[in-house]
Amino acid sequence: MFASCTNVPAAESKKEETAPIKRESAPAFPNVMSNWKVKEGYIIKVQRNDQTEYPIFFKGLQAAIMFDENKPESSKLFASIEASTIETGNNEMNAHAKEESVLNAQLFPIMSFESTVIKKMDTGYEATGKLNMKGITKEIQLPFVFRNDTFMGKFTIGAKDFEITRKGAAPNGQIKIELIIPVTK
């Protein structure tokens, strides 16, 4: 045990306090009407750094999609996915990804995104919304295009923002996510 070497009496020393991260479970799947339904063959691909040869995929997508190309401001997206459906192509890596230091799939089994604003952009659309992973909710921007009844988008999140701390899980600190979601009416 180390002793403190300061001239300040113990009663006067102030310990710097760090605010605890507010955690909340992913929101319940909304009971709303959808005008689009996700078709089989969707892709949710994650790259934990610039390595393209080791993509990570997820299954178990559920979505409520109210989208109007002509009135994106009145559109709404909600999607959730089961953290335990991660597929790396390697059973040991799958197990590591479900651990507390990565997805913490046992305590926080659902990851979700809920849009708050969708707007038309020069290159397509942008959904601003709340991404919930590991009980941590952060606002993100999700740029996407909608062509041939398919939503396609890419975005990046910071590993530290969602307490992904396992060594090697995100070597450069960034996690890239690509979505290709075919839909039908």
C-alpha positions, -999 to 999 in steps of 0.1 A, spaced: 0 0 0 13 35 -9 10 65 14 1 99 1 30 124 2 14 158 3 14 187 27 -24 189 27 -40 174 58 -62 144 48 -94 162 59 -87 190 34 -76 169 4 -102 167 -24 -104 137 -46 -114 144 -82 -147 128 -88 -158 114 -121 -194 114 -130 -207 79 -135 -219 70 -169 -257 70 -170 -269 35 -182 -303 26 -194 -316 -4 -212 -324 -1 -249 -359 12 -254 -387 -13 -259 -396 -20 -295 -422 6 -304 -457 -5 -313 -460 18 -343 -471 13 -379 -444 7 -405 -447 13 -442 -416 -7 -449 -406 -42 -437 -370 -56 -436 -364 -84 -462 -340 -113 -458 -305 -107 -470 -298 -76 -450 -263 -69 -440 -251 -52 -407 -213 -52 -411 -188 -39 -385 -152 -33 -389 -132 -27 -357 -104 -9 -375 -92 -6 -411 -90 -44 -414 -114 -53 -442 -105 -90 -441 -121 -96 -407 -157 -82 -409 -181 -88 -381 -218 -94 -388 -250 -92 -368 -284 -110 -372 -317 -106 -354 -326 -72 -369 -361 -58 -360 -372 -25 -374 -401 -2 -375 -396 20 -406 -419 49 -415 -401 65 -445 -413 89 -472 -387 99 -497 -406 131 -505 -412 140 -468 -382 128 -449 -389 152 -421 -420 132 -412 -402 99 -413 -391 78 -383 -367 48 -380 -364 24 -351 -341 -6 -353 -329 -31 -327 -305 -60 -328 -296 -87 -304 -260 -84 -292 -256 -121 -289 -261 -126 -327 -226 -113 -334 -208 -135 -360 -171 -130 -365 -164 -164 -382 -145 -176 -351 -162 -190 -320 -135 -177 -296 -138 -142 -311 -176 -144 -308 -173 -152 -271 -148 -123 -265 -171 -99 -283 -200 -108 -259 -178 -100 -228 -184 -71 -205 -154 -52 -220 -169 -53 -255 -207 -57 -259 -217 -70 -225 -244 -90 -242 -256 -108 -210 -264 -75 -192 -274 -55 -223 -288 -80 -248 -303 -53 -272 -286 -26 -291 -309 0 -307 -312 31 -329 -341 55 -328 -342 85 -352 -352 120 -339 -347 139 -372 -344 127 -408 -335 153 -435 -327 153 -472 -291 160 -480 -273 166 -513 -261 129 -514 -291 112 -499 -305 115 -464 -293 119 -428 -309 104 -397 -299 120 -364 -309 98 -335 -301 79 -304 -278 48 -305 -280 26 -274 -252 1 -268 -243 -14 -234 -269 8 -218 -251 39 -230 -271 63 -253 -253 86 -276 -266 109 -304 -252 100 -338 -257 110 -374 -264 82 -399 -260 93 -435 -278 70 -459 -292 66 -494 -325 49 -504 -324 32 -538 -342 2 -553 -361 -4 -520 -328 -6 -501 -314 16 -473 -276 18 -474 -255 38 -449 -222 39 -432 -212 56 -399 -184 55 -374 -185 54 -336 -158 58 -310 -151 27 -290 -146 47 -258 -180 63 -261 -196 29 -255 -169 16 -231 -155 -9 -255 -122 -14 -238 -110 -49 -246 -75 -48 -259 -76 -54 -297 -113 -48 -299 -109 -15 -317 -71 -8 -321 -75 26 -336 -104 36 -314 -130 37 -342 -157 12 -352 -171 14 -387 -206 2 -393 -221 -4 -427 -258 -11 -433 -275 -26 -464 -312 -31 -456 -335 -43 -484 -371 -35 -476 -406 -42 -490 -440 -26 -485 
